[in-house]
Amino acid sequence: MFRSLGKLALPLIIGQLCFASMGFIDTILMGKLGVLVLAGGGLGAVVFQFFNIVGIGVLVATANLIAFAKGKGRDDDIHSSVLSGAVLVVLLAVSFGILALYSGPVLRFLEQPAELLPIAQSYLNVVVWAFLPAFIFILLRSLALGLGNTSAVLPISILAAVANYPISYVLMTGKFGLPALGVQGVALGTVIVSWFMALGMMWMLYRDAQFAPFKFWKQWQQFSRKNLSDNLRLGIPIAIAHAVEVGMFSAAALLIGTLGAEALAAHQVVLQCATMSFMIPLGLGQAVSVRVGECYGARDFVKLKRVVKTGMLMATATASVAGCVFWVFPDALVGLFLTTDSSENYQRVLTLAGSMLIVGALFQLVDSWQVVLMGILRGFKLGTAPTVAATISYWVVGFPAAYFLMDVWQGVGVWSGLGIGLAFSALTLAGIFFRTMRKELA
């Protein structure tokens, strides 16, 4: 079971890491432009990533529906799910693009430092054009995942990750006679790489006979409003679950922003490190979700239990490694983002980020467990119960804890509160899983 699940999960994990590396690399490049640009551009990146991950939440439901249809042997339902996903891609790209472009007044209302807002807006004005290709890529990845063949995800993701730094660096600094675009060049690099990923994925998938019948621009007579409704019924709760978790971290950034530019820059550094480590259980959770969906569709609960045990063991192992890296090498990780400087603000950012990374190391396990458990429950086609549990965990427990602990430990207190919310989520989702299994086996 380890080999089977690992074979499906590894391309997804690497793909998630490569996808997240764009934000990671953007942050490294912003750091080369100074602490203010790192804080302001990072604030814009927080807005972009919030909408991006919520959109991904809506679209990953397509993979679950495709896997369920595959388990039932219904090819028409597979294609109908792809077409429904295509409709959602357009709707999400347009609506989220508009919301991101006009987020400035909201940031101002939330009392973010005034000197950072023009930098954040400058980044957002360009990076919003990455929504459409990013969502197309996720739709196609959902098709590959649902059919159990993720081999195309890996090469595209790796090539994109490798290309992102040089493209963004050239555009940022103005090499080869190009104008130096600064933070907008960093954003433009993300847009270019996102289009490469979308078009590359289309080429890789649709030359394969397994995927050829499911082109999203053909046979629209198979479009089904019922399938779109099913996609939304499962996708909206997943998106809300993503929104409440990412929203908790985004709200934490806004909370820390009230402490000043140095604290916000430190938070952005730690957030990118935590996001990279989070991509491992996120990819694993997607693979586990599909395998659970197949077993549930076939009513094979013996195999389903093996999938769950294997997934949780893999989550524990990978989270332990990530936590050790955070704990042992905090200064080295922070040094990736900041150009060596003896100034007071540089030293303050370095100290703050190092302390926050130690806290981040402590909640790697519970974060991994809760995201894999969320994937398991999605395999049962459950949307509402896990979402309610996540909302309570993040916003009734986690964010209030972060708010009150900020008065005690400032930025470190905020991160401690986030960890408390994630731990509560893991315990609650585990309870829902055991209750669901008892009900299905009764």
ZAKEKOL-704069 format. One record per residue (C-alpha): residue in three letters; x negated, y negated, z negated; residue number from 1. Coordinates in steps of 0.5 Angstrom, whole numbers, plus 500, padded with zeros to 3 digits. Layout:
["ALA", [X, Y, Z], NUM]
...
//
This chain:
["MET", [500, 500, 500], 1]
["PHE", [494, 495, 499], 2]
["ARG", [492, 496, 506], 3]
["SER", [498, 495, 509], 4]
["LEU", [500, 489, 505], 5]
["GLY", [493, 486, 506], 6]
["LYS", [493, 487, 513], 7]
["LEU", [500, 483, 514], 8]
["ALA", [498, 478, 508], 9]
["LEU", [490, 477, 510], 10]
["PRO", [492, 473, 517], 11]
["LEU", [497, 469, 513], 12]
["ILE", [493, 467, 507], 13]
["ILE", [487, 465, 512], 14]
["GLY", [492, 461, 516], 15]
["GLN", [495, 458, 510], 16]
["LEU", [488, 456, 508], 17]
["CYS", [486, 453, 515], 18]
["PHE", [493, 449, 515], 19]
["ALA", [491, 446, 508], 20]
["SER", [484, 445, 510], 21]
["MET", [487, 439, 514], 22]
["GLY", [489, 435, 508], 23]
["PHE", [483, 438, 504], 24]
["ILE", [478, 435, 510], 25]
["ASP", [482, 429, 510], 26]
["THR", [481, 427, 503], 27]
["ILE", [474, 429, 504], 28]
["LEU", [473, 424, 510], 29]
["MET", [477, 419, 506], 30]
["GLY", [472, 419, 500], 31]
["LYS", [467, 417, 505], 32]
["LEU", [471, 410, 506], 33]
["GLY", [471, 409, 498], 34]
["VAL", [475, 410, 492], 35]
["LEU", [480, 405, 494], 36]
["VAL", [481, 409, 501], 37]
["LEU", [481, 415, 498], 38]
["ALA", [487, 413, 493], 39]
["GLY", [491, 409, 498], 40]
["GLY", [490, 414, 504], 41]
["GLY", [491, 420, 498], 42]
["LEU", [498, 417, 496], 43]
["GLY", [500, 417, 504], 44]
["ALA", [498, 424, 504], 45]
["VAL", [502, 426, 498], 46]
["VAL", [508, 423, 502], 47]
["PHE", [506, 427, 508], 48]
["GLN", [505, 433, 505], 49]
["PHE", [512, 433, 501], 50]
["PHE", [516, 432, 507], 51]
["ASN", [511, 437, 511], 52]
["ILE", [512, 443, 505], 53]
["VAL", [519, 442, 504], 54]
["GLY", [520, 443, 512], 55]
["ILE", [516, 449, 512], 56]
["GLY", [521, 451, 506], 57]
["VAL", [527, 451, 511], 58]
["LEU", [523, 454, 517], 59]
["VAL", [520, 460, 513], 60]
["ALA", [527, 463, 512], 61]
["THR", [527, 465, 519], 62]
["ALA", [522, 470, 518], 63]
["ASN", [526, 473, 512], 64]
["LEU", [532, 473, 517], 65]
["ILE", [528, 476, 523], 66]
["ALA", [525, 481, 518], 67]
["PHE", [532, 483, 516], 68]
["ALA", [535, 484, 523], 69]
["LYS", [529, 488, 525], 70]
["GLY", [530, 493, 519], 71]
["LYS", [537, 493, 522], 72]
["GLY", [535, 494, 529], 73]
["ARG", [538, 488, 532], 74]
["ASP", [534, 484, 537], 75]
["ASP", [540, 479, 539], 76]
["ASP", [540, 477, 532], 77]
["ILE", [532, 476, 532], 78]
["HIS", [533, 471, 538], 79]
["SER", [539, 468, 535], 80]
["SER", [534, 466, 529], 81]
["VAL", [529, 464, 533], 82]
["LEU", [534, 459, 537], 83]
["SER", [537, 457, 530], 84]
["GLY", [530, 455, 528], 85]
["ALA", [528, 451, 534], 86]
["VAL", [534, 447, 532], 87]
["LEU", [532, 446, 525], 88]
["VAL", [525, 444, 528], 89]
["VAL", [527, 438, 532], 90]
["LEU", [532, 436, 526], 91]
["LEU", [527, 436, 521], 92]
["ALA", [521, 433, 525], 93]
["VAL", [526, 427, 526], 94]
["SER", [529, 426, 520], 95]
["PHE", [523, 427, 516], 96]
["GLY", [519, 422, 520], 97]
["ILE", [523, 416, 519], 98]
["LEU", [523, 418, 512], 99]
["ALA", [516, 418, 511], 100]
["LEU", [515, 411, 516], 101]
["TYR", [520, 407, 511], 102]
["SER", [517, 410, 504], 103]
["GLY", [513, 404, 503], 104]
["PRO", [519, 400, 499], 105]
["VAL", [520, 407, 495], 106]
["LEU", [512, 407, 493], 107]
["ARG", [513, 399, 491], 108]
["PHE", [519, 400, 487], 109]
["LEU", [515, 406, 483], 110]
["GLU", [510, 401, 481], 111]
["GLN", [504, 404, 485], 112]
["PRO", [498, 399, 485], 113]
["ALA", [499, 394, 491], 114]
["GLU", [492, 394, 494], 115]
["LEU", [493, 401, 496], 116]
["LEU", [500, 401, 499], 117]
["PRO", [497, 398, 506], 118]
["ILE", [492, 404, 506], 119]
["ALA", [498, 409, 505], 120]
["GLN", [502, 406, 510], 121]
["SER", [497, 405, 515], 122]
["TYR", [496, 413, 514], 123]
["LEU", [503, 415, 515], 124]
["ASN", [504, 410, 521], 125]
["VAL", [500, 415, 525], 126]
["VAL", [500, 422, 521], 127]
["VAL", [508, 422, 522], 128]
["TRP", [507, 425, 529], 129]
["ALA", [504, 431, 526], 130]
["PHE", [511, 433, 524], 131]
["LEU", [514, 436, 530], 132]
["PRO", [508, 440, 532], 133]
["ALA", [507, 443, 525], 134]
["PHE", [514, 445, 525], 135]
["ILE", [513, 449, 532], 136]
["PHE", [507, 452, 529], 137]
["ILE", [511, 455, 523], 138]
["LEU", [517, 457, 527], 139]
["LEU", [513, 461, 531], 140]
["ARG", [509, 464, 525], 141]
["SER", [515, 466, 522], 142]
["LEU", [517, 470, 528], 143]
["ALA", [510, 473, 528], 144]
["LEU", [511, 475, 521], 145]
["GLY", [518, 477, 521], 146]
["LEU", [516, 482, 527], 147]
["GLY", [510, 484, 522], 148]
["ASN", [505, 482, 527], 149]
["THR", [501, 476, 525], 150]
["SER", [495, 477, 529], 151]
["ALA", [496, 471, 533], 152]
["VAL", [496, 467, 527], 153]
["LEU", [489, 468, 525], 154]
["PRO", [485, 465, 531], 155]
["ILE", [489, 459, 532], 156]
["SER", [488, 457, 525], 157]
["ILE", [481, 458, 524], 158]
["LEU", [480, 454, 531], 159]
["ALA", [484, 449, 528], 160]
["ALA", [480, 449, 521], 161]
["VAL", [473, 448, 525], 162]
["ALA", [476, 443, 530], 163]
["ASN", [479, 438, 525], 164]
["TYR", [473, 435, 521], 165]
["PRO", [469, 433, 527], 166]
["ILE", [475, 431, 531], 167]
["SER", [477, 426, 525], 168]
["TYR", [470, 424, 523], 169]
["VAL", [469, 422, 530], 170]
["LEU", [476, 418, 530], 171]
["MET", [474, 415, 523], 172]
["THR", [467, 413, 525], 173]
["GLY", [468, 411, 532], 174]
["LYS", [462, 415, 535], 175]
["PHE", [461, 416, 543], 176]
["GLY", [464, 409, 544], 177]
["LEU", [470, 410, 541], 178]
["PRO", [473, 405, 536], 179]
["ALA", [472, 406, 529], 180]
["LEU", [479, 407, 526], 181]
["GLY", [478, 409, 519], 182]
["VAL", [484, 412, 515], 183]
["GLN", [488, 412, 522], 184]
["GLY", [483, 416, 525], 185]
["VAL", [483, 421, 520], 186]
["ALA", [491, 421, 521], 187]
["LEU", [490, 422, 528], 188]
["GLY", [485, 428, 528], 189]
["THR", [491, 431, 524], 190]
["VAL", [496, 430, 529], 191]
["ILE", [491, 432, 535], 192]
["VAL", [489, 439, 531], 193]
["SER", [497, 440, 529], 194]
["TRP", [499, 440, 537], 195]
["PHE", [493, 444, 538], 196]
["MET", [496, 449, 533], 197]
["ALA", [503, 449, 536], 198]
["LEU", [501, 450, 543], 199]
["GLY", [496, 455, 542], 200]
["MET", [501, 459, 538], 201]
["MET", [506, 459, 544], 202]
["TRP", [500, 461, 548], 203]
["MET", [498, 467, 544], 204]
["LEU", [505, 470, 542], 205]
["TYR", [509, 469, 549], 206]
["ARG", [503, 473, 553], 207]
["ASP", [505, 479, 548], 208]
["ALA", [511, 483, 551], 209]
["GLN", [513, 484, 543], 210]
["PHE", [515, 477, 543], 211]
["ALA", [516, 475, 550], 212]
["PRO", [524, 477, 549], 213]
["PHE", [524, 471, 544], 214]
["LYS", [522, 465, 547], 215]
["PHE", [526, 459, 544], 216]
["TRP", [527, 455, 550], 217]
["LYS", [531, 461, 554], 218]
["GLN", [538, 464, 553], 219]
["TRP", [541, 459, 549], 220]
["GLN", [548, 463, 550], 221]
["GLN", [545, 467, 544], 222]
["PHE", [545, 461, 540], 223]
["SER", [550, 462, 534], 224]
["ARG", [552, 457, 529], 225]
["LYS", [553, 463, 524], 226]
["ASN", [546, 465, 525], 227]
["LEU", [544, 457, 524], 228]
["SER", [549, 457, 518], 229]
["ASP", [545, 463, 515], 230]
["ASN", [539, 460, 516], 231]
["LEU", [541, 454, 512], 232]
["ARG", [544, 458, 507], 233]
["LEU", [537, 461, 505], 234]
["GLY", [533, 456, 508], 235]
["ILE", [536, 450, 504], 236]
["PRO", [535, 453, 497], 237]
["ILE", [528, 455, 499], 238]
["ALA", [526, 448, 501], 239]
["ILE", [529, 445, 495], 240]
["ALA", [525, 450, 491], 241]
["HIS", [519, 447, 495], 242]
["ALA", [521, 440, 494], 243]
["VAL", [522, 441, 486], 244]
["GLU", [515, 444, 486], 245]
["VAL", [511, 439, 491], 246]
["GLY", [516, 434, 488], 247]
["MET", [513, 435, 481], 248]
["PHE", [506, 434, 484], 249]
["SER", [508, 428, 488], 250]
["ALA", [511, 425, 482], 251]
["ALA", [505, 427, 478], 252]
["ALA", [501, 423, 483], 253]
["LEU", [506, 417, 482], 254]
["LEU", [505, 418, 474], 255]
["ILE", [498, 418, 475], 256]
["GLY", [498, 412, 480], 257]
["THR", [500, 407, 474], 258]
["LEU", [494, 409, 470], 259]
["GLY", [490, 406, 476], 260]
["ALA", [486, 407, 483], 261]
["GLU", [480, 411, 479], 262]
["ALA", [485, 416, 476], 263]
["LEU", [489, 417, 482], 264]
["ALA", [483, 418, 486], 265]
["ALA", [481, 423, 481], 266]
["HIS", [488, 426, 482], 267]
["GLN", [488, 427, 489], 268]
["VAL", [481, 431, 489], 269]
["VAL", [484, 436, 484], 270]
["LEU", [490, 436, 488], 271]
["GLN", [487, 438, 494], 272]
["CYS", [483, 444, 490], 273]
["ALA", [489, 446, 487], 274]
["THR", [493, 446, 494], 275]
["MET", [487, 450, 497], 276]
["SER", [488, 455, 492], 277]
["PHE", [495, 455, 492], 278]
["MET", [495, 457, 499], 279]
["ILE", [493, 464, 497], 280]
["PRO", [499, 466, 493], 281]
["LEU", [503, 463, 498], 282]
["GLY", [501, 467, 504], 283]
["LEU", [501, 473, 500], 284]
["GLY", [508, 471, 497], 285]
["GLN", [511, 471, 505], 286]
["ALA", [508, 477, 506], 287]
["VAL", [511, 481, 500], 288]
["SER", [518, 477, 502], 289]
["VAL", [518, 480, 509], 290]
["ARG", [516, 487, 506], 291]
["VAL", [521, 487, 501], 292]
["GLY", [526, 484, 506], 293]
["GLU", [525, 490, 510], 294]
["CYS", [525, 495, 505], 295]
["TYR", [532, 492, 502], 296]
["GLY", [535, 492, 509], 297]
["ALA", [533, 500, 509], 298]
["ARG", [535, 501, 502], 299]
["ASP", [529, 504, 500], 300]
["PHE", [528, 502, 493], 301]
["VAL", [522, 506, 492], 302]
["LYS", [518, 503, 497], 303]
["LEU", [520, 496, 495], 304]
["LYS", [518, 497, 488], 305]
["ARG", [511, 499, 490], 306]
["VAL", [511, 493, 495], 307]
["VAL", [512, 489, 488], 308]
["LYS", [507, 492, 484], 309]
["THR", [502, 491, 489], 310]
["GLY", [503, 484, 491], 311]
["MET", [503, 482, 483], 312]
["LEU", [496, 486, 482], 313]
["MET", [493, 482, 489], 314]
["ALA", [496, 475, 486], 315]
["THR", [493, 477, 479], 316]
["ALA", [486, 478, 482], 317]
["THR", [486, 472, 487], 318]
["ALA", [488, 467, 482], 319]
["SER", [483, 470, 477], 320]
["VAL", [477, 468, 482], 321]
["ALA", [480, 461, 484], 322]
["GLY", [481, 460, 476], 323]
["CYS", [473, 462, 475], 324]
["VAL", [471, 457, 481], 325]
["PHE", [475, 451, 478], 326]
["TRP", [472, 453, 471], 327]
["VAL", [465, 454, 473], 328]
["PHE", [464, 449, 478], 329]
["PRO", [468, 443, 477], 330]
["ASP", [462, 438, 478], 331]
["ALA", [460, 441, 485], 332]
["LEU", [468, 441, 487], 333]
["VAL", [469, 434, 486], 334]
["GLY", [462, 432, 489], 335]
["LEU", [465, 435, 496], 336]
["PHE", [470, 429, 496], 337]
["LEU", [465, 423, 493], 338]
["THR", [459, 420, 496], 339]
["THR", [454, 420, 491], 340]
["ASP", [454, 413, 487], 341]
["SER", [452, 410, 481], 342]
["SER", [458, 405, 480], 343]
["GLU", [462, 405, 474], 344]
["ASN", [469, 407, 478], 345]
["TYR", [465, 413, 482], 346]
["GLN", [463, 415, 475], 347]
["ARG", [470, 415, 472], 348]
["VAL", [473, 418, 478], 349]
["LEU", [468, 424, 477], 350]
["THR", [469, 425, 470], 351]
["LEU", [477, 425, 470], 352]
["ALA", [477, 430, 476], 353]
["GLY", [472, 434, 473], 354]
["SER", [477, 434, 466], 355]
["MET", [483, 435, 471], 356]
["LEU", [480, 441, 474], 357]
["ILE", [479, 445, 468], 358]
["VAL", [486, 444, 466], 359]
["GLY", [488, 447, 473], 360]
["ALA", [483, 453, 472], 361]
["LEU", [488, 455, 466], 362]
["PHE", [494, 455, 470], 363]
["GLN", [492, 459, 476], 364]
["LEU", [495, 466, 474], 365]
["VAL", [502, 463, 472], 366]
["ASP", [502, 459, 479], 367]
["SER", [500, 465, 483], 368]
["TRP", [505, 469, 479], 369]
["GLN", [511, 465, 480], 370]
["VAL", [510, 463, 488], 371]
["VAL", [510, 471, 489], 372]
["LEU", [516, 472, 485], 373]
["MET", [519, 467, 489], 374]
["GLY", [517, 471, 495], 375]
["ILE", [520, 477, 492], 376]
["LEU", [527, 474, 491], 377]
["ARG", [527, 471, 498], 378]
["GLY", [526, 478, 500], 379]
["PHE", [533, 480, 497], 380]
["LYS", [536, 474, 501], 381]
["LEU", [537, 470, 494], 382]
["GLY", [536, 463, 495], 383]
["THR", [541, 460, 489], 384]
["ALA", [538, 463, 483], 385]
["PRO", [531, 462, 484], 386]
["THR", [532, 455, 486], 387]
["VAL", [536, 453, 480], 388]
["ALA", [530, 457, 476], 389]
["ALA", [525, 453, 479], 390]
["THR", [528, 446, 478], 391]
["ILE", [529, 447, 471], 392]
["SER", [522, 449, 470], 393]
["TYR", [519, 444, 474], 394]
["TRP", [524, 438, 472], 395]
["VAL", [527, 440, 465], 396]
["VAL", [520, 443, 462], 397]
["GLY", [514, 441, 467], 398]
["PHE", [515, 434, 468], 399]
["PRO", [518, 431, 462], 400]
["ALA", [512, 435, 458], 401]
["ALA", [507, 431, 463], 402]
["TYR", [510, 425, 462], 403]
["PHE", [510, 425, 454], 404]
["LEU", [503, 428, 454], 405]
["MET", [500, 423, 459], 406]
["ASP", [501, 418, 453], 407]
["VAL", [496, 423, 449], 408]
["TRP", [491, 425, 454], 409]
["GLN", [492, 421, 460], 410]
["GLY", [491, 424, 467], 411]
["VAL", [489, 431, 463], 412]
["GLY", [496, 431, 460], 413]
["VAL", [499, 430, 466], 414]
["TRP", [496, 436, 469], 415]
["SER", [497, 440, 462], 416]
["GLY", [505, 439, 463], 417]
["LEU", [505, 441, 470], 418]
["GLY", [502, 448, 468], 419]
["ILE", [507, 448, 462], 420]
["GLY", [512, 448, 468], 421]
["LEU", [509, 453, 472], 422]
["ALA", [509, 458, 466], 423]
["PHE", [516, 457, 465], 424]
["SER", [518, 458, 472], 425]
["ALA", [514, 465, 472], 426]
["LEU", [517, 468, 466], 427]
["THR", [524, 465, 469], 428]
["LEU", [523, 468, 476], 429]
["ALA", [521, 475, 473], 430]
["GLY", [527, 475, 469], 431]
["ILE", [531, 474, 475], 432]
["PHE", [527, 480, 479], 433]
["PHE", [529, 485, 473], 434]
["ARG", [536, 483, 473], 435]
["THR", [537, 484, 480], 436]
["MET", [533, 491, 480], 437]
["ARG", [538, 493, 475], 438]
["LYS", [544, 491, 479], 439]
["GLU", [542, 494, 485], 440]
["LEU", [540, 501, 482], 441]
["ALA", [546, 501, 478], 442]
//
